[in-house]
Amino acid sequence: MTNDTVQQRTIKRVWDVQAQQQSPNHKVAMVIDPTKPSDFDPFLILAEDWFGQGTFDIHPHRGQETVTYVIEGKLTHYDSNAGGGELGPGDVQWMTAGRGVVHKEDPAPGETVHSLQLWVNLPKEQKMTAPRYQNLRKVDMPVRLEDGAQVTVFSRSSGDVTSPTLNHVPVTMVEFNVEPGRSVRQNLPADYNGFIYILESTGRFGAEKVEARQGQAMLLDPVKREFERSEIEIEATTKLRALLYAGRPLHEPIVSYGPFVMNTKEQILEAIQDYQAGRFVN
């Protein structure tokens, strides 16, 4: 029998996110550890990038979704399904690669872009779904307002505020902006895995009020099986800006090779052959 009481989430661990220079044009920090997929399922990677033109030239994807959040700069994008456009600070591009896309992400001329890119795994029955782009402009996204707190809802919900973003895998993505001394609670289904990344300042998180600061990430503790609902409390000690990503785990095998994420080695070989044969371009 399940318990309808809301369980307060705790923080399992906190870690520092370290950036490394990949080239004169590109610095990257891996926010979540891709070697521990069960902790973050359905999420595969979250990369924080600082990059100039030419860093991410035309390249393919299959079997996953990429969710790109622009922190600074202007990002232009192009894809093989006739999509394209420009994203500014606070905007998000939610791309479903599905059966295959070829695309390019580049700063506007003279710009350096600072961004976060999340990879969301697709379930096996939707690995070959039709590609889809959703450009989520921050000014168009629903906002939940509390006393001293503003929550921008990019995907799913926060309190009574719901986003129209389409999901293949249920994923909550929200941005918190909280004034010093104020707090806000975020509701989550109990079976979601989740983590928080702090973009600015400091705060206390979870039932045990774990302290964390800018440049640190936190993994949420799993919820006991008897609960259906949960929530995480976020309290700002200085003016806080943070992102929360949470989603329902797939519990499926993962075989990846570069930008291809499938369930078997045979599917990876097929993806390589299809890309080389030009079958990713409509």
Rosetta silent file (secondary structure, phi, psi, omega in degrees, C-alpha in Angstrom):
SEQUENCE: MTNDTVQQRTIKRVWDVQAQQQSPNHKVAMVIDPTKPSDFDPFLILAEDWFGQGTFDIHPHRGQETVTYVIEGKLTHYDSNAGGGELGPGDVQWMTAGRGVVHKEDPAPGETVHSLQLWVNLPKEQKMTAPRYQNLRKVDMPVRLEDGAQVTVFSRSSGDVTSPTLNHVPVTMVEFNVEPGRSVRQNLPADYNGFIYILESTGRFGAEKVEARQGQAMLLDPVKREFERSEIEIEATTKLRALLYAGRPLHEPIVSYGPFVMNTKEQILEAIQDYQAGRFVN
SCORE:     score description
SCORE:     0.000 S_00000001
   1 L     0.000  133.983 -178.659    0.000    0.000    0.000 S_00000001
   2 L   -87.066  156.589 -179.722    1.395    3.402   -0.916 S_00000001
   3 E  -103.902  122.162 -177.329    1.628    6.375    1.403 S_00000001
   4 E   -82.184   -2.273  176.299    0.039    9.585    0.095 S_00000001
   5 E   -66.512  144.277  178.590    2.098   11.708    2.514 S_00000001
   6 E   -80.817  122.452  176.065    4.677   13.943    0.831 S_00000001
   7 E   -87.001  132.496  176.829    8.225   12.835    1.614 S_00000001
   8 E   -78.231  125.003 -179.174   10.755   15.636    2.015 S_00000001
   9 L   -72.717  145.792  172.521   13.752   15.019   -0.212 S_00000001
  10 L  -113.838  169.985  179.447   17.265   15.010    1.210 S_00000001
  11 E   -97.763  123.847 -179.550   20.587   15.537   -0.557 S_00000001
  12 E   -76.170  -43.325  177.347   22.585   12.378   -1.230 S_00000001
  13 E  -161.278  157.946  178.219   25.818   14.162   -2.141 S_00000001
  14 E  -124.114  140.620  177.953   27.306   17.501   -3.183 S_00000001
  15 E  -144.311  154.823  175.954   30.252   17.947   -5.548 S_00000001
  16 E   -83.216  140.541  177.568   32.323   20.689   -7.159 S_00000001
  17 L  -100.030  119.918 -174.110   32.078   21.072  -10.925 S_00000001
  18 L  -108.652  128.956  178.791   35.528   21.570  -12.470 S_00000001
  19 E   -90.861  148.056  176.988   36.094   23.104  -15.912 S_00000001
  20 E  -131.244  143.251  178.430   38.877   22.024  -18.269 S_00000001
  21 E   -81.236  117.344  179.831   40.248   23.766  -21.341 S_00000001
  22 E   -89.625  -31.311  179.689   39.625   21.551  -24.378 S_00000001
  23 E  -162.986  171.468  176.885   41.004   23.968  -26.976 S_00000001
  24 L   -58.851  -20.366 -175.027   41.690   27.709  -27.252 S_00000001
  25 L  -103.596   -1.209 -168.560   38.044   28.037  -28.327 S_00000001
  26 E  -151.212  125.638  171.346   36.367   25.690  -25.862 S_00000001
  27 E  -121.324  140.370 -176.107   36.215   25.099  -22.101 S_00000001
  28 E  -140.531  146.218  173.022   33.962   22.377  -20.649 S_00000001
  29 E  -130.680  129.417  176.855   32.865   21.082  -17.255 S_00000001
  30 E   -88.391  113.308 -174.738   30.989   17.799  -16.808 S_00000001
  31 L   -76.420  -42.749  177.579   28.291   18.507  -14.231 S_00000001
  32 L  -113.937  153.387 -172.834   27.059   14.918  -13.792 S_00000001
  33 L   -86.720  110.799 -178.375   29.142   11.764  -13.846 S_00000001
  34 L   -70.193   -9.381  179.080   28.382    9.638  -16.939 S_00000001
  35 L   -84.676   -2.116  178.909   30.047    6.614  -15.274 S_00000001
  36 L  -124.448   64.552 -172.391   27.164    6.372  -12.742 S_00000001
  37 H   -62.351  -31.169 -176.993   24.117    6.091  -15.017 S_00000001
  38 H   -67.525  -29.280  179.050   21.803    4.541  -12.411 S_00000001
  39 H   -67.253  -32.511 -170.290   22.148    7.624  -10.166 S_00000001
  40 H  -113.384   -6.770  178.728   21.010    9.984  -12.927 S_00000001
  41 L   -43.815  125.062   17.641   18.752    7.807  -15.148 S_00000001
  42 L   -95.014   14.053 -176.630   17.118    9.015  -17.487 S_00000001
  43 E   -91.113  140.594 -175.107   19.862   11.659  -17.798 S_00000001
  44 E  -102.642  -51.125  175.862   23.106   10.777  -19.582 S_00000001
  45 E  -145.734  157.472  162.511   25.315   13.864  -19.321 S_00000001
  46 E  -134.362  115.475 -178.404   25.117   17.525  -18.388 S_00000001
  47 E  -110.501  132.852  171.401   27.962   19.569  -19.881 S_00000001
  48 E  -100.432  121.912 -173.818   28.699   23.199  -19.098 S_00000001
  49 E  -122.179  143.638  167.121   30.406   24.772  -22.114 S_00000001
  50 E  -122.402  116.588 -170.706   32.108   28.065  -22.925 S_00000001
  51 E  -150.689  153.046  175.790   32.739   28.144  -26.681 S_00000001
  52 L  -106.781 -175.954 -177.556   33.299   30.266  -29.751 S_00000001
  53 L   -59.498  142.777  176.132   32.399   29.798  -33.398 S_00000001
  54 L    89.084   -5.861 -177.691   33.356   26.510  -35.012 S_00000001
  55 L   -69.720  -47.919 -179.326   33.444   24.436  -31.799 S_00000001
  56 E  -113.865   80.202  179.977   30.300   22.423  -32.509 S_00000001
  57 E   -75.800 -170.992 -176.088   30.181   22.170  -36.278 S_00000001
  58 E   -57.074  126.631 -177.656   27.730   19.950  -38.176 S_00000001
  59 E  -153.662  159.462 -176.123   27.290   16.657  -36.292 S_00000001
  60 E   -98.883  166.687  168.603   24.668   13.887  -35.858 S_00000001
  61 E  -146.039  149.404  169.849   22.558   12.531  -32.972 S_00000001
  62 E  -151.660  141.683  168.671   20.334    9.476  -32.583 S_00000001
  63 L    87.996    3.555 -179.763   18.453    7.909  -29.688 S_00000001
  64 E  -146.736  175.812  170.685   18.364   10.811  -27.226 S_00000001
  65 E  -114.637  144.194  172.727   17.160   14.337  -26.583 S_00000001
  66 E  -113.348  135.138 -178.026   19.467   17.316  -26.048 S_00000001
  67 E  -122.425  106.681 -173.425   18.295   20.180  -23.828 S_00000001
  68 E  -105.666  119.101  178.840   20.440   23.301  -24.254 S_00000001
  69 E  -107.337  121.533 -178.932   20.125   26.150  -21.743 S_00000001
  70 E   -88.923  120.565  178.154   21.869   29.382  -22.728 S_00000001
  71 E   -88.763  -47.585  179.031   23.469   31.169  -19.765 S_00000001
  72 E  -142.730  150.746  176.779   25.277   33.917  -21.706 S_00000001
  73 L    92.087  179.273  177.794   25.643   34.899  -25.358 S_00000001
  74 L  -118.604  126.491 -176.054   23.567   34.272  -28.471 S_00000001
  75 E  -111.051  123.056  173.232   23.415   30.768  -29.935 S_00000001
  76 E   -98.583  149.619 -179.680   22.388   30.097  -33.539 S_00000001
  77 E  -142.965  152.033  179.459   21.339   26.613  -34.597 S_00000001
  78 E  -140.854  145.699  175.724   20.586   24.719  -37.782 S_00000001
  79 E  -144.483  165.390 -174.193   19.310   21.171  -38.342 S_00000001
  80 L   -73.772   -5.642  177.209   18.597   18.734  -41.135 S_00000001
  81 L  -102.408   25.995  174.807   14.840   18.928  -40.524 S_00000001
  82 L    70.522   18.670  174.323   14.687   22.554  -41.684 S_00000001
  83 L   -86.581  166.840  177.892   14.782   23.952  -38.163 S_00000001
  84 E   169.854  169.411  178.047   16.868   26.917  -37.141 S_00000001
  85 E   150.975 -167.240 -177.855   16.954   30.119  -35.185 S_00000001
  86 E  -133.522  137.630  178.752   18.710   32.016  -32.422 S_00000001
  87 E  -117.515  142.527  178.460   18.565   31.581  -28.652 S_00000001
  88 L  -114.721 -177.793 -178.291   19.520   34.168  -26.038 S_00000001
  89 L   -54.787  131.123 -179.275   20.273   34.086  -22.307 S_00000001
  90 L    87.471   -8.001  177.907   17.687   32.079  -20.374 S_00000001
  91 L   -85.793  157.400 -179.287   16.288   30.364  -23.480 S_00000001
  92 E  -131.075  137.982  170.304   16.188   26.595  -23.921 S_00000001
  93 E  -110.441  121.992  179.407   16.267   24.395  -27.031 S_00000001
  94 E  -108.806  101.731 -176.485   14.701   20.963  -26.496 S_00000001
  95 E  -106.451  124.346  172.437   15.757   18.762  -29.409 S_00000001
  96 E   -95.299  109.048  179.808   14.479   15.225  -29.875 S_00000001
  97 L   -72.188  -41.017  179.282   17.027   13.466  -32.070 S_00000001
  98 L    53.318 -128.282 -174.747   14.989   10.257  -32.303 S_00000001
  99 L   -71.692  -11.737  173.751   15.866    8.305  -35.438 S_00000001
 100 L   146.279  130.189  171.281   18.462   10.875  -36.436 S_00000001
 101 E  -135.110  156.762  169.006   19.276   14.521  -37.001 S_00000001
 102 E  -119.864  125.303 -177.324   22.278   16.410  -38.282 S_00000001
 103 E  -146.545  175.130 -176.684   22.644   19.838  -36.719 S_00000001
 104 E  -142.802  136.632  176.310   25.006   22.644  -35.853 S_00000001
 105 E  -123.713  124.476 -173.802   25.224   24.919  -32.814 S_00000001
 106 E  -146.062  139.743  172.130   27.294   28.073  -33.164 S_00000001
 107 E   -62.285  151.352  170.985   27.623   31.405  -31.402 S_00000001
 108 L   -62.428  156.484 -178.017   26.461   34.426  -33.327 S_00000001
 109 L   -50.451  128.225  178.229   29.360   36.330  -34.966 S_00000001
 110 L    81.568    0.935 -176.904   31.662   37.779  -32.309 S_00000001
 111 L   -99.096  149.149  163.051   29.882   35.960  -29.467 S_00000001
 112 L  -111.947  127.777 -177.540   31.135   33.492  -26.876 S_00000001
 113 E  -100.633  135.355  171.355   28.342   31.275  -25.617 S_00000001
 114 E  -112.848  118.952 -172.552   28.129   29.914  -22.081 S_00000001
 115 E  -144.109  166.760  169.559   25.606   27.081  -21.973 S_00000001
 116 E  -119.653  131.413  174.619   24.452   23.877  -20.319 S_00000001
 117 E  -123.617  120.930  178.005   23.556   20.875  -22.454 S_00000001
 118 E  -100.649  138.023  170.974   21.670   17.954  -20.964 S_00000001
 119 E  -106.270  124.561  177.279   21.278   14.603  -22.724 S_00000001
 120 E  -107.788  126.338  177.953   18.038   12.762  -21.922 S_00000001
 121 E   -69.166  145.734  173.685   17.848    9.083  -22.830 S_00000001
 122 L  -100.102  142.964  177.091   14.881    7.950  -24.917 S_00000001
 123 L   -64.313  155.674 -172.332   13.041    4.708  -24.055 S_00000001
 124 H   -56.467  -34.265 -178.180   13.717    1.779  -26.374 S_00000001
 125 H   -76.638   -7.969 -179.657   10.305    2.012  -28.042 S_00000001
 126 H  -121.870   12.708  177.726   10.963    5.665  -28.943 S_00000001
 127 L   -58.332  -34.017 -175.661   14.620    5.535  -30.002 S_00000001
 128 L  -107.468   26.696  177.469   13.524    5.855  -33.626 S_00000001
 129 L   -68.101  164.799 -179.667   10.773    8.423  -33.125 S_00000001
 130 L   -66.978  138.228  176.822   10.485   11.382  -35.484 S_00000001
 131 L   -60.888  151.980 -178.200   12.906   14.248  -34.722 S_00000001
 132 E  -153.341  141.031  174.878   11.422   17.326  -33.075 S_00000001
 133 E  -117.279  137.393  170.207   12.604   20.791  -32.018 S_00000001
 134 E  -129.807  114.876  175.623   11.055   22.947  -29.303 S_00000001
 135 E   -93.085  114.424 -173.806   12.497   26.429  -28.778 S_00000001
 136 E  -104.788   95.515  179.213   11.526   27.474  -25.260 S_00000001
 137 L   -75.416  131.863 -177.281   11.886   31.227  -24.889 S_00000001
 138 H   -56.947  -38.277 -177.513   12.222   32.241  -21.277 S_00000001
 139 H   -67.093  -18.890 -178.735    9.812   35.157  -21.767 S_00000001
 140 H   -97.508   -9.053 -173.904    7.150   32.726  -22.999 S_00000001
 141 L   -82.470  146.113  178.963    7.507   30.098  -20.269 S_00000001
 142 L   -66.133  146.480 -176.063    5.023   29.887  -17.386 S_00000001
 143 E  -126.254  134.057  172.201    6.249   31.298  -14.077 S_00000001
 144 E   -99.597  125.180 -178.492    5.287   30.405  -10.529 S_00000001
 145 E  -109.731  125.554  173.152    5.549   33.362   -8.153 S_00000001
 146 E  -123.455  174.347  179.438    5.960   32.942   -4.407 S_00000001
 147 L   -62.743  105.459  178.240    7.000   35.411   -1.697 S_00000001
 148 L    79.574   11.310 -178.185   10.569   36.276   -2.715 S_00000001
 149 E  -140.224  141.182  175.333   10.828   33.439   -5.235 S_00000001
 150 E  -129.009  126.806 -178.737   10.292   33.050   -8.966 S_00000001
 151 E  -119.199  114.291  176.080   10.228   29.613  -10.585 S_00000001
 152 E   -89.272  125.723 -173.326   10.392   29.404  -14.397 S_00000001
 153 E  -102.530  101.614  178.870    8.853   26.123  -15.559 S_00000001
 154 E   -84.196  -26.495  179.963   10.566   24.832  -18.703 S_00000001
 155 E  -155.320  139.625 -178.770    9.106   21.329  -18.458 S_00000001
 156 L    66.737 -122.356 -169.992    6.318   19.629  -16.463 S_00000001
 157 E  -147.443  162.803  170.072    5.182   21.566  -13.384 S_00000001
 158 E  -142.923  117.334 -172.544    5.933   23.526  -10.223 S_00000001
 159 L    58.277 -126.304 -179.290    3.076   23.792   -7.765 S_00000001
 160 L   -94.509    3.961 -176.645   -0.027   24.566   -9.820 S_00000001
 161 E   -96.499  127.557 -175.456    1.954   25.967  -12.783 S_00000001
 162 E  -123.312  139.142  178.274    2.353   23.637  -15.776 S_00000001
 163 L   -92.108  147.488  177.175    4.507   23.975  -18.891 S_00000001
 164 L   -82.907    0.678 -177.305    3.224   23.024  -22.377 S_00000001
 165 L   -56.942  136.254 -179.386    6.586   21.440  -23.301 S_00000001
 166 L   -86.300  135.881  179.523    6.219   17.997  -24.885 S_00000001
 167 L  -125.100  138.366  164.848    8.080   15.082  -23.280 S_00000001
 168 L   -85.522  -38.456  173.497    8.796   11.534  -24.411 S_00000001
 169 L  -111.551  131.205  178.896   10.238   10.861  -20.946 S_00000001
 170 L   -60.395  115.619 -177.922    8.603   12.707  -18.033 S_00000001
 171 E  -134.254  127.087  171.074   11.172   15.378  -17.104 S_00000001
 172 E   -95.563  126.463  173.550   10.818   18.329  -14.743 S_00000001
 173 E  -132.290  117.660 -179.996   13.097   21.272  -15.555 S_00000001
 174 E  -136.281  150.306  174.732   12.734   24.456  -13.523 S_00000001
 175 E  -111.913  127.111  178.062   14.857   27.524  -12.824 S_00000001
 176 E  -100.779  132.291  167.024   14.780   29.027   -9.330 S_00000001
 177 E  -125.706  110.963 -169.972   15.465   32.698   -8.601 S_00000001
 178 E  -127.309  133.747  179.544   15.143   33.202   -4.856 S_00000001
 179 L   -75.594  153.750 -179.587   15.777   36.286   -2.716 S_00000001
 180 L   -55.141  134.887  178.416   18.044   36.051    0.359 S_00000001
 181 L    81.604   -4.559  179.149   16.298   34.501    3.347 S_00000001
 182 L  -100.977  162.788  179.586   13.386   33.212    1.277 S_00000001
 183 E  -142.033  161.904  178.260   12.559   29.628    0.375 S_00000001
 184 E  -147.852  150.229  178.365   10.443   27.674   -2.091 S_00000001
 185 E  -114.659  139.118 -179.859    9.405   24.029   -2.374 S_00000001
 186 E  -113.992  122.300  178.182    9.369   22.030   -5.596 S_00000001
 187 E   -79.470  142.368  177.794    7.014   19.067   -5.950 S_00000001
 188 E  -144.729  141.117  168.666    8.266   15.887   -7.656 S_00000001
 189 E   -56.547  145.427 -172.778    6.829   12.419   -8.218 S_00000001
 190 L   -65.547  -25.047 -176.550    8.468   10.078   -5.751 S_00000001
 191 L   -87.879    2.784 -179.681    9.986    7.828   -8.417 S_00000001
 192 L   -77.613  137.748  160.873   11.954   10.650  -10.120 S_00000001
 193 E   -82.829  152.061  179.814   15.732   10.866   -9.992 S_00000001
 194 E  -161.620  161.716  175.869   16.941   14.446   -9.786 S_00000001
 195 E  -151.632  161.759 -178.632   19.770   16.885   -9.273 S_00000001
 196 E  -125.455  140.510  174.850   20.326   20.621   -8.799 S_00000001
 197 E  -125.659  128.341 -176.694   23.046   22.849  -10.251 S_00000001
 198 E   -91.680  120.660  179.508   23.737   26.271   -8.731 S_00000001
 199 E   -89.577  -32.817 -177.919   24.398   29.024  -11.258 S_00000001
 200 E  -147.683  135.894  166.478   24.713   31.925   -8.799 S_00000001
 201 L    74.407 -151.494 -169.255   25.263   32.467   -5.067 S_00000001
 202 E  -136.736  159.947  178.362   24.489   30.158   -2.127 S_00000001
 203 E  -165.060  179.571  174.474   21.658   28.296   -0.481 S_00000001
 204 E  -122.243  140.414 -167.425   20.457   25.485    1.756 S_00000001
 205 E  -134.272  139.726  173.757   18.791   22.472    0.206 S_00000001
 206 L    79.839  178.012 -175.552   16.583   19.592    1.264 S_00000001
 207 L   -61.894  -28.436 -178.362   15.158   18.470    4.591 S_00000001
 208 L   -95.730    5.297  177.340   18.585   18.635    6.249 S_00000001
 209 L    52.458   54.029  177.767   19.347   22.124    4.835 S_00000001
 210 E   -68.618  131.193 -178.616   22.595   21.099    3.175 S_00000001
 211 E   -85.502  137.988  177.191   24.683   24.142    2.246 S_00000001
 212 E  -151.183  162.924 -172.515   25.946   24.539   -1.322 S_00000001
 213 E  -137.688  174.584  178.387   27.264   27.343   -3.508 S_00000001
 214 L   -51.572  135.560 -179.755   27.760   28.475   -7.083 S_00000001
 215 L    86.454    5.440  175.612   29.598   25.865   -9.153 S_00000001
 216 E  -114.385  151.540  176.565   28.357   22.935   -7.068 S_00000001
 217 E  -121.255  157.289 -177.782   25.811   20.262   -7.972 S_00000001
 218 E  -135.979  135.020  174.984   23.657   18.084   -5.724 S_00000001
 219 E   -96.614  129.719  177.659   22.108   14.655   -6.228 S_00000001
 220 E   -77.203  140.628  176.075   18.701   14.130   -4.618 S_00000001
 221 L   -67.210  144.863  173.843   18.269   11.074   -2.421 S_00000001
 222 L   -63.593  159.940  179.709   15.834    8.435   -3.713 S_00000001
 223 L   -98.432  145.072  177.913   12.421    8.270   -2.053 S_00000001
 224 L   -59.851  145.410 -171.364   11.246    5.283   -0.036 S_00000001
 225 L   -59.084  -29.077 -174.789    9.086    2.931   -2.084 S_00000001
 226 L   -76.253   -7.398 -179.239    5.925    3.445   -0.024 S_00000001
 227 E   -95.788  148.506  175.528    5.662    7.125   -0.980 S_00000001
 228 E  -105.123  -27.951 -174.971    4.014    8.497   -4.145 S_00000001
 229 E  -126.340  153.033  177.766    4.871   12.174   -3.783 S_00000001
 230 E  -147.989  168.707  172.689    7.899   14.169   -2.722 S_00000001
 231 E  -153.171  155.828  178.872    9.209   17.712   -2.588 S_00000001
 232 E  -121.303  134.090  178.335   12.541   19.483   -2.212 S_00000001
 233 E   -97.189  134.256  178.648   12.988   22.732   -0.273 S_00000001
 234 E  -121.145  121.802  179.961   15.337   25.413   -1.641 S_00000001
 235 E  -121.797  130.648 -179.891   16.359   28.290    0.648 S_00000001
 236 E   -90.355  130.678  170.766   18.525   31.209   -0.490 S_00000001
 237 L   -95.006  -33.024  164.163   21.213   32.543    1.828 S_00000001
 238 L  -126.463  172.474 -174.968   22.236   35.067   -0.839 S_00000001
 239 L   -56.535  115.974 -166.704   20.290   35.847   -4.025 S_00000001
 240 E  -106.605  138.527  170.161   20.100   32.375   -5.550 S_00000001
 241 E  -131.702  122.746 -176.502   19.808   31.132   -9.125 S_00000001
 242 E  -149.396  155.539  176.250   19.708   27.379   -9.663 S_00000001
 243 E  -113.939  139.259  172.935   18.379   24.771  -12.069 S_00000001
 244 E  -117.534  131.155  173.832   16.645   21.544  -11.104 S_00000001
 245 E  -120.778  129.784  177.283   16.399   18.587  -13.472 S_00000001
 246 E  -147.563  145.813 -177.368   14.385   15.504  -12.457 S_00000001
 247 E  -159.115  163.226  179.682   12.915   12.627  -14.423 S_00000001
 248 L   -79.536  123.073 -178.625   11.465    9.144  -14.337 S_00000001
 249 L   -66.794  150.564 -178.003   14.209    6.523  -14.741 S_00000001
 250 L   -94.119  -30.208 -177.915   14.003    4.072  -17.648 S_00000001
 251 L    56.353   45.764 -179.372   15.981    1.148  -16.170 S_00000001
 252 L  -123.545  155.005  178.543   17.078    0.091  -19.663 S_00000001
 253 L   -64.126  145.170  179.818   20.463   -0.960  -21.092 S_00000001
 254 L  -123.442  125.198  170.639   22.576    1.848  -22.551 S_00000001
 255 E  -126.264  120.498 -176.031   25.108    1.453  -25.346 S_00000001
 256 E  -125.482  152.107  175.096   26.604    4.721  -26.564 S_00000001
 257 E  -148.888  104.865 -177.057   29.121    5.774  -29.154 S_00000001
 258 L    57.319 -122.701 -176.370   29.779    9.490  -29.461 S_00000001
 259 L   -88.834   10.264  179.150   26.444   11.179  -30.274 S_00000001
 260 E  -107.838  128.864 -179.548   24.542    7.880  -30.675 S_00000001
 261 E  -129.748  108.684 -175.935   22.752    6.392  -27.628 S_00000001
 262 E  -130.215 -165.794 -178.041   21.008    3.078  -28.183 S_00000001
 263 L  -106.564  -18.347 -178.677   20.307   -0.212  -26.355 S_00000001
 264 L  -139.370  160.629  175.588   22.581   -2.635  -28.251 S_00000001
 265 H   -63.600  -35.745  179.341   25.884   -2.645  -30.159 S_00000001
 266 H   -61.905  -38.621  178.559   24.017   -3.720  -33.279 S_00000001
 267 H   -68.296  -33.168  176.333   21.863   -0.582  -33.093 S_00000001
 268 H   -65.813  -44.862  178.592   25.002    1.560  -32.772 S_00000001
 269 H   -61.599  -39.788  177.903   26.477   -0.023  -35.897 S_00000001
 270 H   -63.788  -40.206  179.144   23.198    0.596  -37.716 S_00000001
 271 H   -62.333  -43.156  178.880   23.259    4.260  -36.613 S_00000001
 272 H   -62.114  -45.720 -179.641   26.797    4.699  -37.970 S_00000001
 273 H   -63.923  -41.998  179.704   25.861    3.078  -41.278 S_00000001
 274 H   -64.272  -41.023  179.377   22.681    5.167  -41.607 S_00000001
 275 H   -65.125  -45.753 -178.974   24.583    8.377  -40.915 S_00000001
 276 H   -64.282  -28.289  179.695   27.331    7.528  -43.393 S_00000001
 277 L   -85.822    0.092  178.389   24.660    6.709  -46.005 S_00000001
 278 L    80.505   16.729 -176.250   22.998   10.115  -45.529 S_00000001
 279 L   -83.266    1.408  174.839   19.793    8.721  -44.038 S_00000001
 280 L   -85.504  -11.172 -176.892   19.740   11.283  -41.188 S_00000001
 281 L  -102.367  122.697 -179.642   18.869   14.067  -43.630 S_00000001
 282 L   -70.233    0.000    0.000   15.220   14.332  -44.700 S_00000001
